[in-house]
Amino acid sequence: MKKITSPTIITTILIVSGLLTMVAGCRKDLLKQDPTTEVLGAEFWQTESDAMVALMGAYASTRPCFDRDYYFDGQAEYVRTRGTSTTSGNLRLGDAYNGGNYSPSGYASSFDKMYRYLYGAVNRANYVIDNVNTMIASNIGNRETLELIIAEAKVLRGLSYFKLISMWGDVPFFTKTVSNVSTEANAEMLRLSRLPIGQVKDSILVDLNYAIDRLPVKAAALGRMTKPAALALRGKVQLYWASWKKNGWPELEGFTQDVSAANAAYLAASADFKSVINDFGLTLYLGGDPGYISVLGRADTLPNYYHLFTPKANGNPEMLLVFTHGGNSTSQGEELMRDFAGRSHEGSQCWVSPRYEIGDRYQLLTTGDFGPKMVQLNPTTNANARTTLNSAVNPATYANRDYRMKATIQWDYEQSVGMVSLQSTGMCPFIYQTWGANITLNGVNYITYNTDGVNSGYVFRKFVRNYAGQGRSDGDFAWPVIRLADVYLMYAEATNETGGPQADAIDLVNKVRRRGNLPALDGSKTGTYADFFAAIEQERIVELIGEGQRSFDLRRWRAIERVWGAPGSAGVWRRDTWGADKDRYYQNTADRTYEQNYIFRIPPSERDLNPNLTQNKPWR
């Protein structure tokens, strides 16, 4: 295939469609044919099995646009993302994230690939919907079965359009299949104007309404769409719409604030979330029980929250909407080990790591509230750094805290299982700035964890496998796009917006806290709208860290200035456990940069081809 240096939506749609048709699987007679990027012709759509093959292609096309959303956490304040493990070539599977900027500022001009790949996913869904509708009209196959296939494809299409509007606001909207044969649909794509976000949102809801009426309560197979998954997504669309309508989106031309519309959307979101919570018998992983935890420095027993992010939880009811991965030797494994772990774990690269500031967000088991802020001390210049009260390099500082802390991050002298060539090398302790060194702890010799990509004093434990046998890019964890715990917190947020703290919402937030072995919220945290919002935000930070939610929360809440300071301010340093300055963000930053961080740039290559495609205001 000839390399294309500046692919457009249509080019990406055609190549991705051709590749993913083959990836998804074909009938034996089709395998005998020469490779082609042609969308499968009329000879294919003859059985329900054909329709299912095409649907699996739509899942395969959508997954690469969502299964590395953890990179987006780097655009917020608690995670550092120093690169991506995606491939560098153009138009290859998994490239949607490649080239993106995942720093806290200056990121929104670098997502041309994501834009194109999302439209590739839309086209694959359109392709399924169009052809299966033709099968129904031609009385081919069982109507109920075919409508179920359409329902799943409509959820995938709705999910893709939701991400498009969340990043770019008004976007082109089409429901026809684009092929690599010259057609009116192709020509139409090059004339499309951007449809106002409200109309795209309404079309997403129409798709999800269709799906909710037809999808089963339980998935036909791991990763397949269900009624509660579609309900949760519809609720999330409404919640985001409510946030935009309440807080405004001044960077999106023509968009207006409307408190009445916001409240109506919050109520609609609440109803959907309440149905997910109450109508299907769903529970948090292992009932939300915190489980057990090893003493400081050991990792023999880890809390249940840790295991939620390993393949043990695949198929668990908490994971409402997921994308599956194939595991070893499938070329469809997840990259979590490579991205979250260091070189002592199958040569992984620590592309994603916690920032120092997350440490103080984990509350005390004794009070259920924040402890004294940690003190940053350099152990190479301060002989008492390892023993000083509340020192960030004193392991004792981390005792008696939210179990999710040990399940999520490692600090000095915490251990994890090293791995080389699919074999365990035993426990390796993490000691910041000490990479691959021989040390003796309690009479046992170890080689320290090599994490030379880390600059905060912490590394992730979340998403890092603690068993050997899988390569760094060969995981089979089903990546969660929406979890039940997220639904609990979104329900609490939505109800708080319209009626203040509600008893059932407080109970749900306490259920999320219980998995960290924390006590229930004190009355001072639930007395007012502002108090409860802060408690909800706190849980979203520690519960959803590394799952790609925080940067989208900051934008829909208009909270970038709250976190990083106003335009023209001194900005905010990010430091490490030793107290060293590492990164400074938003120093003397202009208003225009803030505006650009709230909305993404429409790809110039698309505008060069389409004179009707306008640009977002901050990018003109």
N, C-alpha and C positions, 0 to 999 in steps of 0.2 A: 504494500500500500504506500502510495506516495505521501511523504510527510507534508502536512499543510501547516504553514507557520502562523497563519492568522485565521483560525476557523471561525465560522459564523454559526448562528443557531441552526440554519438548515443543514450545513455541512456536518455539524455535530450530531444532529438528529439522524441523519442518514447513516453515518458510520457507526454510531452507538447502536442504532436499531439493528444494523446488519450483524455486528459483533455479538450483541446480546441475544439475538435469535438463535445463534449457534451455541452460545454458552448455556442458554436455558434448556437446550435439548431438542432433538428433532426425531422424526420417524426414521426408520432404517432406510427407506427409499430416498429420503431427502439427503441422508448422509452420503449417498453415492454421487450426488451432484457436485459440480464444481463450486468452490466457495464463491459467494456473491454478497453484495451489500443490498440486493433487492429485498424489499419487504415481501414476505412470502405471498405468492399469488393465489388465485381463486382455487387452484387445485388442492390447496392446503386445508381450507376451512370446510371440512366435510364431516367431522366428528367432534364430540365433546372433548375427546382427548387432544385434538388439534387446538381447540380453544384453551385448554388447560396449559399446553405447552407455551402458547403465546402469553398467557397470564404469568407464567413463571418468568418469561423474558421481561415482563413489565416489572416484576419484583426485583429482578437482577439489575434492571436499569435504574430503579429508584434507590436501591440500597447505597450505591457509592455517593449519593448526595446527602446522606444522613448518618452513616455509620462511623464517621470521624468527627462528629460535632463537638467532641471534647476540645478540639483546637480553639473553638470560639471562646472558651473560658479564658484564654490568654488576653482577650480584649477587655477583661474585667480586672479586678484588683488582687485576686487571691491565687492565680495560677500564672506561671510563666511558660510561654510556648516559644521555643527558640527556633522552630522550623517544623517541617512535616516529613513524614516517612513516605509520602506518596511519590509516585514515579515522576520523573522530570520531562518525559517525552509528551508530545501532544496526542490527544485523542486515544488514550489508553484507559482501560478500566481502572477506576480508583483515582482518576486525575481531577475530580471535581474540586478537591481542596488544594491542589498544587498551585503554588504561586500566590496564595492568599497571605495577607498580613495579619498576624494574630497577636499584635501588640496592642496596648491600651489606647493608642491614638494613631491616626494616620492610616487606618486600615481600609477604608471603604472604597478605594479605587482599584482594588486588586482581586476582585472576585468575578472577573469576566468568565472564567472557566465554570465556576459554580452556576452562573446565570445560564450558560449554554447547556450544561448537563441537566439542569432542572427542566429545561425545555425538551431535552431529549427524553427525560422520564415522562413528561406530559405527553409527548407524541407516542411513546410506547403504550401508555394507557389509552389514548385516543384510538390507536390502532386496534387494540383489543375490543374496545367498546363498539367501534364502527362495525367491525367484522362479525362480532357475536350478535349484534342487532340484526345484521343481514341474515345470519343463520336462523334467528328466531322468525324473521319475516318469511323465510323460505321453508319453515317447518322442519329444520334440520336439528335433531337432538331434542333433549328434554328441556322445556322452557324454564322450569324452576332452576335446574342446574345451570343453565346458561345465564339466567338473571343473577344468580349468585356470583358467577365469574365477572359479570359487569359490575356488580356491587363492589367487589374487591378492587377492580381496576379504578372505579370512581373514588375509592378512598385513597389510592395511590396518587391519582390526579389531584385530588383535593389537598393532600399533604404537600405535593410539589408546589402547587400554586400558593399555599399558605406560606411556605418558606420564601417564595418570590415576593409576595407582598410585604412580608416582615422585613425584608432587606431593601427592596427597591420601591415600595409603595405602589403607584400605578404601574401596571405592566401590560404588555400585549396579552390578549386572551384568545385562544382558539381551541376548537374541539374537533377539527378535521385532522385526518391523517395526512402527514406530509411524506411523500415517497421520493426516491431518487430518479423517478421518471418525471418529465416536465408536466406538471399538472396545474390546474387553477389554484389548488390548495397551496402549492409552492409559491406561486406568484402572489397570492393573497398574503402570505407570510411576510413578503417584502414590502407590503403596503400598510401593514397593521399599525394603527396608532396605539398608544397606551390607554387601556381602559381604566377609568377611575377606580380606585381601590375598593370603594363600597360595592361596585357592581361585581368585581372579581370575588369579593368576600361573599356576596349573595349567591354567586354561582357555586362556590365551594360548599356552601350550606345546602344547596339543592342536591349536589352530588352526595353529600353525607346523609341527607334525609333519605334518599333512595337506598343507600347502603344500609342504614340502620333498620329499615323496614324488612330487609331480606337476609342480612347476615346472621349466622348462628351465634349462640351464646358462647360456645366453646369452639376453639380453632380446629379446623380439619387436620392441620399439621402445624408443627412449630413454625411461627412466623407468619401464618395466614391471618387475615383480618377477621375480627369478630364484632358483634354488636357493641359490647362495652368499649372496645377500642375505638370504634367510630364515634360513639357517644362522647368519649373522653376528648377526642380530637375536635368534635363540634363544639364542646364546651371551651376548649382552649382557643379556638378561633374567636368565639364570642368574647372571651376574657381579654384577648389582645385588642379586639375591636373596641371594647369598653375602655381599656387603658388609653388607647389613642384618642378616643372621643373625649375622655375626661381630661387628659393631660395635654392634648394638642399634639400636632405634628407640623410645626410651622415650616419645616424644610420641604414638605410635600405640598407643592403648589395646588391651591384649590381645596385643600382639606380644611374642614372647619371643626372646631370644638363644639360639642353639643351634650350638655349634662343629661338631658332627658334621654337621648339616644344611648349614652353611656350607661345609665341606670337600667334601661331596658335590656341592654346586652349583658350587664352583670347578672341580672335576674335570670336570663336565658342560660347563661353559663352555669349559674348555681343549680338550676334544675337538671341540666345534663350531668353535672358532677354528682349531684345527689342520687340520681338514678344509677350511675356507675357504682357508687358506694353502697347503696342499699338493696338493689334489685337483682344482683347476680351472685351473691354469696362469696364475694371476693374478700381476701384478707391479705395483710402484709406478709412478707416472707416469714415462714415459721411463726405465724401469728403475731409478728412484731416483737417476739421475745428477744431480749438482748443477747442471750447465750452466755458464754463464759469467756474469760480473758486471762492470758498468761501474765505473770508478774512482769514488771518493767525489765526490758532487755531480752525477754524471751518471746518466742512466737510459736510455741507448740500448740497453743489453743488461741484461736482468734474469734472475735465476736461474730454473731450471725450476719451483721451488716457487711463484713468482709466477704463472706461466702455468697452473698447476694450478687456479687459482681464476678463470679466465676461460673463455669458451665454447670455447676451444681444447681443453679437457679434457673437453668433453661426450662421453659415450660411452666414455671411457677406462676400462679395467678396474679402476683404483684406486677409482673411484666406484661402490661396491657398491649403495647404496640412495639414490636421488636423487628429487627432485621437479622436473619440468621447468617452464619458463616460455616464454611465447609470443614475447617480443620486441616489436618495433615494431608499434604500431597494433593490438594484440590485446586490450588491457586485461587481459592476463595476464602482464605483464613483472615481473621482479624489481626490488626497490628498492635493490639493493646500492650503486649509485653515489650515490643520494640520501642513504643512511644513512652511508656510510663516507667520502665525499668532501666537499670544501668548496665554497664558492660559486663559485670559479673553474672548477668542473667542472659545467657545466649548471645552475648555481644550486643545487647540492646543499647539505646543511645540517649535516653532521657530527654527526648524532645519536649516532654511535658512534665513540669515539676511544680510543687507547691511553693508559693512565696512565704516568706517568714510571717507575714501578718495573719495568715490563717490560724496560727497556733493560739493566739489569744481569743479566737472565736469559740473555742471548745470550752463549755461551761463545766463547773464543778459538780460532782455527784452529791456533795454534801448540801449545797445551797440551791442547786439548779440555776445558778447565776454565774456571771463572769468572775473569774479570780483576778487578783492583782496583775497588772500588766507585767509581762516578763521583762527581764533586764538583759540586754545584749552585752556579752563579755567575751573577750578574746582569750582563749585558754593558753595561747603561746606567750602572752604578755602579762597575764593575771593569774598568779598561782592559785588563787581561790575561786576561779571562774566555775570550776566543776562542782563546787560545794556551796556557793553563795545562794542564799534564799531567793527563789524566783528567777535565778539565772536561766537563760535560754539554753545553755550548754550543760546544765545540771540535770541529769536524768530524773532526779526526784521531783523536779518541778512539774513533770507530766503525770504524776500519780493522781488517782481519784478524779479523773476527768471523763467526760462523755466517751463512752466506749467507741463511738465512731471515730474518735481521734486515732486510737491505736489501729483501727481497721483501715484508716485512710492514709495516714502519713507515717513516716519514720523519722525519728530524731536521733541524736547521738546515742550509740550503743544499742539501738533496736536492731533486731536481726531478721533476715529473710533467707530463703533457700536459693543458693547459687546454683547455676546450671550451665553446663558446657556440653555441646554435641548431644543434646537430649538426655543428658545424665546429670543427676544431682551431684554437686560438689560440697554439699553440706551447708550449714548455716554460715552466713557472712554478716558480720556486724557493720552497720553504717556509722562512720565517724567523719563528719564534714572535714574536707580538705585533707583527708587521709585515704588515698586511693590505692587499693591493692597492696597494702602493707601487712607484714606479719605482726600480730599482737597476741598477747596471752591474757585471757580473762578467766578468772576463777580456776586457774591451772590448766585451761584448755587453749590450744593454739588455734588461731583463726587467721584468715586473710580477709582484710577489710573490703567492703563493698566498693567497687570502682564506679563512681558516679561523677566523672569529671565534667559532665554537662550541667551540673547543679551549681547555683550561686546563692542559695538562700539559707542553707543549713538543714533543709528537709528534702526528702524524696517521697514519692507516692508509694503506698502499699496497695491502695485501691487499684483494682484491675491487674495487679501483678500476680501471676499464677504462683502457687507455692508447691507445685509438683512438676516433675520432669516429664519428658516424653513428647513435648510439642515445641517446635521452633518459635522464634520470636514473632514470626508473621503467620503462624499456622494455628492460631487459636480458633475455637469453635463456640465462643460465647455469643449469645444472641443479644446484640446491642439494643438497649432500651431507648426508644424515642419518647414514650410516655409510660411512667410507672404509677402504681396506685398511690404511693406516698406523695407524689407530685399532685395527683388529683385531690388528695386530702388538703394539701396546702393551697391549691388553686381554689377549692371550694371555700376554704376559710377566708381567702383574700376577697373573693367575689361577694360573699355574704357580709363581710365587714364593710365593704364599700357602700352597701345599700342599707344596712341596719345596725352597723357597729358590731361589737363582739357578741356572737351567739353561742349558746351553750353547746350545741352539737359541733360547731366549728372548733371551739376550744377543746372539746373532747378529742377531735381528730388530730389537732396539733399535738396534744399530749400523747396520743398513740405513736406519732412519729418520734417524739422525744423518748418514749419508753424504750425504743430499740437502742438508744444510747445509754440506757439505764439511768436516765435523768428523772428527777421527781417532776410532778405536774407543775404547770406554770403557776407562779405566785399570783395572787389577785392583783398586784400592782402591774402585772404584764397584760392584763385583760380588762382593765377598767375603762379605757377609752379606745376610740378608733385608732389613734396614733400609737398607743401602747401595744395594741394587738397587732397592728401592721408591722411594728418593729419586731415582735415575737415571730410573726410569720416569715419576715425577711431573714431573720436569724436562722430559722430552720431551713429555709431554702438554700442558704449559704452552705451550711454544714452537711445537709442531707443530699444535696444535688451537686456538690463540687465535682468538677471533672466530667460533667455530663452535658455541657454545652448550653446551659440555661441562663447563666448569670448575665452575660453580655446582652442578651435579648431582654432580660428583666430591666437592666439599667436603661436601655433605650426606651422601652415602653413606659417606664415610670418617669422618664425625663430626669434621671438621677445621676448623669455623668458629672454635672457640676457639684452635686452633693458629695460625691466620692473623691473627685480629683481637684476641686476648687474652681472658682469662677474664672472666666477669661482674664488674662493679664496677671493672674496670681503667681505666687512663687512655685506652684506645682507641688508634687509629692514625691519624696524619695522612697524607694524600696530598698531595704537594707537586709543584711543577713544576721544570723544568730550571734555573730561576733561583733556586730555593730558597724560593719563596713558599709559604706554607700555603694550601691550596685547600679540601680537604674533610677532615673528621675523622669517623671512624666508630667505633662501639662505645665511646664515652666513657661510663664509669660506667653501662653498660647492665645492666638487670635480667635475672635468670635467665629470666623469662617471655618476654622479647623473643627470647632465644636459642632457647627452645623453639618460639616461633612461627616463627622463621626455618628451622626444620628440617621443618616440615610446614605445608601450606597450609590455608586456611580453607574449609570447605564453604560454598558461597554461601547467605547467609541467605534469599534469595528462594526457593530450592529447599526449604529447611526449612520456610518458611511454608506451602507447599503440601502438603508430605509430612510428616506427624507421625512417621513411622518413620525419618526421616533424621536420624541423630545428628550431633553436632559433634565435631571433634577436640579433645582435652583442652585444649591451650593457648588455645583460642578460646572456652571456655565462660565 
